[in-house]
Amino acid sequence: MDTLLLSRIQFGANISFHILFPTITIALGWMLLFFKLRFARTGERKWMDAYMFWVKVFALSFAMGVVSGITMSFQFGTNWPGFMEKVGNVAGPLLAYEIMTAFFLEAVFLGIMLFGASRVKSWVHTLATFLVAFGTTMSTFWIIVLNSWMHTPQGYEMIDGVVHASNWFEIIFNPSMPYRFVHMMLASGLTVAFLIAGISALRMLWGDRGEDVKAVLRVGIITGAALIPLQILAGDLHGLNTLENQPAKVAAMEGNWETQGNVPLVLFALPDEDARENRFEVAIPNVASLILTHSLDGEVPGLNDFVGPDGEIMHPPVAPVFWGFRIMVGTGMAMLALSWGGLLLLRKYGASDMPRLPLYVFSAMSFSGWIATLAGWYTTEIGRQPWLVQGVLSTKEAVSDVPVGMVLSTLIGYLIVYGLLILAYIGVITYLARRATRGEVYSNRTYPRRGEAPVASLQPGE
Amino acid sequence: METFGDPAIWLPWAFAALMGLSILIYVVLDGFDLGVGLLVPLADDTQKDRLVASIGPFWDANETWLVLAVGLLLVAFPTAHGEILTSLYLPVFVMLIGLILRGVSFEMRAKAPLTQKKLWNGAFFAGSLMASLSQGFMLGMYVMGLTWTLPHVAFALLTAVFLTVGYSFIGAAWLIWKTEGALQTRAISWAKGGIWGLVMGIAAISLATPFVSTRIFDKWFSWPEALYLSPLPIISGALVVFLWWQLSRMPLKNDGWSWTPFAAATGLFTLAYGGMAYSFYPYVVPEKITIYEAASAPESLFIILLGTLFVLPAILSYTVLSYYIFRGKAAELKYD
């Protein structure tokens, strides 16, 4: 193992751990705003109960996201100094705008959103909730802009081997940005839909018959069922965009070695890069051509086009991209089946009398959004290799010359901490669910509706 | 861009000032909440909750100043970012793990089963300790020019201890302001026990800095610069004397002047920091790379600066709003 591979694994581990939590908070922020607004409109207690339960999950996820995000801003320097040296003039302003327009907004109003309900008027609290949700979305926008630019760079010129920005509009609205942004926002929505449906199903299995649990289960199933077709459409469009801009990635996703027409859709295979062929291939004829070119004999690029005359491989490692893509699509299909099945059951039985079997399946799928999101990111990020910025900067040019032992030991350190924290995180969420099931009261306060000030709850000493 | 003269001169300067300001705000704000984390083991169980409550609504935004500071280093001085962070690889790792542990245990200690609370309290303390020590260590290494030799590491270990004790002092000063009764009394004694860290830290860095580089030595001890510089040590000394006197007679009737130790501690941090900034300017990597050499292209800096001019006042004003909403003595943390 060399510093390059270890640094890649380390960055991959850090960013994988990090993305788990924003994936939840981006959409959960909006979901909390929805609960809060439903309460303001209907005055039904269940919406405030739902808010109070999920705001705790939000607070925990947000803290995990913040602290793991701090790691990211340091790792650019510790592990990838070449990145900022070469493309800093583009990446820098984008990161700066993320910090200034999003991070502070989220972080400051989070305090008011979490602990300020009794100190400010109800509408101020709702506004704080909105600003936190808006902040997470802004943050997604800027980081996706930068990430997309690394896949499809434009709007720059090279001066003395360093990238200089020449057109910010082109940089921000680079070709893959709209697709990636929509794809990620929907991924977050689906992750949260299945998380809230799954945890609610778990509570119902434990015997919780609270109105809030049923309401959240319904919201989760309906949101999931509504978003998954959109996500499949967005994913398809994103794939076509990738075919145009990064054909080598698509070739690896499809496990297609030769550029040709009538390419089959490979369902299962073990891609073998040494033999440059697929082993144990199971495939449906012509379907990959159909999906990618909308014609049965359409030509699909092959991996062998991306081997230099001297044998240098300029396409990504095939197996991780190939499998990452299949795991993402497979999870998405399971989500489609479950949410639409859930919708039918909801119509037939209602949330109260939902049979136990689907409840088990829903709770097993609580964190399915994580799997799909990670698999999707692996597909697109490993699919960009050997480039760090497509066609501009290769990954090995950017890595720092820190000794192998240092990278390896810190990598092990990170992995241990991250492993323990993920276990603790899932453990605490189920513990919160169990405590709520036991009927622990979230709050004894009577909540004011729109515009009323919570007079009774002023703190002593004010 | 040309209005203020050569953009390759004033833009790096403006960004160095912005970055310096972010680091200073970070050191004071996260300094007090790291400090409160360091004091957790000294408090009893109900007091622990109140300690955490006193920083609850703020810590997250406080840490964002670190992200901004590192972000500005990253975007405005990319070569320096690489140079500094690769040479501080290990302490950065320790700090990051510390900050992660801290932020997570902050949430976990209130949400995990009661039997685990002790564990998460421990993690909260350990995280605060790792972050404080490594920041102090990095400060020492930076002053020593980022070279790993035995005397430099020894000096950095010393500053690690001093900064940690200094943080616990400003944490205690925060608690004097934000708590009352028995806890406040304890905070006063913690502050008395921690003030030496701050004083020794400032002294150690002030003594070492001019002797590391002749350039800084000349800057300090030449006429008339020494005269302009003299208010720094004089005011610092006066603040230390004031703190000593004030702490010995606290608590005062009706909670009078309870904000003064925190204000004085902030003043001390600011002065010490100002002195360092003066010494190291114009270098961002000590004696190696100046801010002008390390700066990004002027067009890129300019577009960030434009945003900053709009956004920074907004950030400052809603930060003030948040401190205003959570003014007064810290109350129990409740979501409703």
Contacts between the chains, C-beta under 8 A, distances in Angstrom:
chain1	res1	chain2	res2	distance
A	52	B	335	6.2
A	52	B	336	6.5
A	55	B	335	5.8
A	56	B	111	6.2
A	56	B	335	6.8
A	59	B	107	5.9
A	59	B	335	7.8
A	60	B	107	4.5
A	60	B	108	7.4
A	60	B	111	6.2
A	62	B	60	7.6
A	63	B	60	7.2
A	63	B	103	4.8
A	63	B	104	6.1
A	63	B	106	6.3
A	63	B	107	4.6
A	64	B	103	7.5
A	64	B	104	6.0
A	64	B	107	7.9
A	66	B	60	5.9
A	66	B	63	6.7
A	66	B	64	7.9
A	66	B	103	6.1
A	67	B	63	7.7
A	67	B	99	5.4
A	67	B	100	4.4
A	67	B	102	7.4
A	67	B	103	3.7
A	67	B	104	6.4
A	68	B	100	6.4
A	69	B	67	7.3
A	70	B	63	6.6
A	70	B	66	6.6
A	70	B	67	5.9
A	70	B	96	6.5
A	70	B	99	5.7
A	70	B	100	7.9
A	71	B	96	4.8
A	71	B	100	7.0
A	73	B	67	5.4
A	73	B	70	5.0
A	73	B	71	5.9
A	73	B	74	6.7
A	74	B	70	6.2
A	74	B	85	6.2
A	74	B	92	5.4
A	74	B	96	6.2
A	76	B	74	6.0
A	76	B	81	7.2
A	77	B	70	7.7
A	77	B	73	7.8
A	77	B	74	6.5
A	77	B	81	4.3
A	77	B	82	5.4
A	77	B	84	7.0
A	77	B	85	3.2
A	77	B	86	6.9
A	78	B	85	4.6
A	78	B	86	6.0
A	78	B	88	7.9
A	78	B	89	5.2
A	78	B	92	5.7
A	78	B	93	7.8
A	81	B	79	7.9
A	81	B	81	7.3
A	81	B	82	2.7
A	81	B	83	7.5
A	81	B	85	7.6
A	81	B	86	6.0
A	82	B	82	7.7
A	84	B	74	5.8
A	84	B	75	7.9
A	84	B	78	3.7
A	84	B	81	6.0
A	84	B	82	6.5
A	85	B	78	5.5
A	85	B	79	5.9
A	85	B	82	6.3
A	88	B	74	7.4
A	88	B	75	6.7
A	88	B	78	3.7
A	88	B	296	5.5
A	88	B	300	7.6
A	89	B	296	5.4
A	89	B	297	4.7
A	89	B	299	7.5
A	89	B	300	4.1
A	90	B	300	7.5
A	91	B	75	7.6
A	92	B	74	6.5
A	92	B	75	3.0
A	92	B	76	7.1
A	92	B	78	6.8
A	92	B	296	5.7
A	92	B	300	5.8
A	92	B	304	6.9
A	93	B	75	6.5
A	93	B	300	5.5
A	93	B	303	5.1
A	93	B	304	4.9
A	93	B	307	7.8
A	95	B	71	5.7
A	95	B	74	6.6
A	95	B	75	5.9
A	96	B	71	5.9
A	96	B	72	7.1
A	96	B	75	4.8
A	96	B	304	4.6
A	96	B	307	6.9
A	96	B	308	7.6
A	97	B	304	7.6
A	97	B	307	5.7
A	99	B	64	7.4
A	99	B	67	5.7
A	99	B	68	5.3
A	99	B	71	4.7
A	100	B	68	7.4
A	100	B	307	6.0
A	100	B	308	6.5
A	100	B	311	4.2
A	100	B	312	7.2
A	100	B	315	6.9
A	101	B	307	7.5
A	101	B	311	6.1
A	103	B	64	4.9
A	103	B	67	6.0
A	103	B	68	7.6
A	104	B	61	6.7
A	104	B	64	5.5
A	104	B	68	7.7
A	104	B	311	7.9
A	104	B	315	4.5
A	104	B	318	7.7
A	104	B	319	7.5
A	105	B	318	7.7
A	107	B	60	4.5
A	107	B	61	4.0
A	107	B	63	7.6
A	107	B	64	4.6
A	108	B	61	4.6
A	108	B	315	7.6
A	108	B	318	5.1
A	108	B	319	5.6
A	108	B	321	7.8
A	108	B	322	5.0
A	109	B	318	7.3
A	109	B	322	7.7
A	110	B	60	5.8
A	110	B	61	7.8
A	111	B	56	7.3
A	111	B	57	3.3
A	111	B	58	6.3
A	111	B	60	6.7
A	111	B	61	6.6
A	111	B	322	5.4
A	111	B	326	7.0
A	112	B	57	7.2
A	112	B	322	6.2
A	112	B	325	6.0
A	114	B	56	7.9
A	114	B	57	7.2
A	114	B	335	6.1
A	115	B	56	5.9
A	115	B	57	4.9
A	115	B	326	7.3
A	115	B	333	5.6
A	115	B	334	6.9
A	115	B	335	7.0
A	116	B	57	7.1
A	116	B	325	5.7
A	116	B	326	7.3
A	117	B	334	7.9
A	117	B	335	6.9
A	117	B	336	5.4
A	118	B	334	6.7
A	118	B	336	6.5
A	119	B	325	5.5
A	119	B	326	7.0
A	120	B	325	6.1
A	162	B	297	7.7
A	164	B	297	5.3
A	164	B	299	6.8
A	164	B	300	7.5
A	165	B	297	7.6
A	165	B	299	6.1
A	165	B	300	5.8
A	165	B	303	7.5
A	168	B	303	6.6
A	400	B	82	7.0
A	400	B	86	4.9
A	401	B	86	7.8
A	402	B	86	6.0
A	402	B	89	5.5
A	406	B	89	5.8
A	406	B	90	6.8
A	410	B	89	7.5
A	410	B	90	7.5
A	410	B	93	4.6
A	413	B	93	6.7
A	413	B	97	6.5
A	414	B	97	7.6
A	417	B	97	5.8
A	417	B	100	6.4
A	417	B	101	7.3
A	421	B	100	7.3
A	421	B	104	5.9
A	424	B	104	7.5
A	424	B	108	6.3
A	424	B	112	7.2
A	427	B	112	7.5
A	428	B	108	6.1
A	428	B	111	5.2
A	428	B	112	5.2
A	431	B	111	7.4
A	431	B	112	6.5
A	431	B	113	5.8
A	432	B	111	6.1
A	442	B	335	7.8
A	442	B	336	7.0
A	443	B	334	7.8
A	443	B	335	7.5
A	443	B	336	3.9
A	445	B	336	4.9
A	447	B	336	7.6
A	459	B	328	7.0
A	459	B	331	4.4
A	460	B	331	7.6
A	461	B	180	7.5
A	461	B	328	5.2
A	461	B	329	4.6
A	461	B	331	7.5
A	462	B	327	8.0
A	462	B	328	5.3
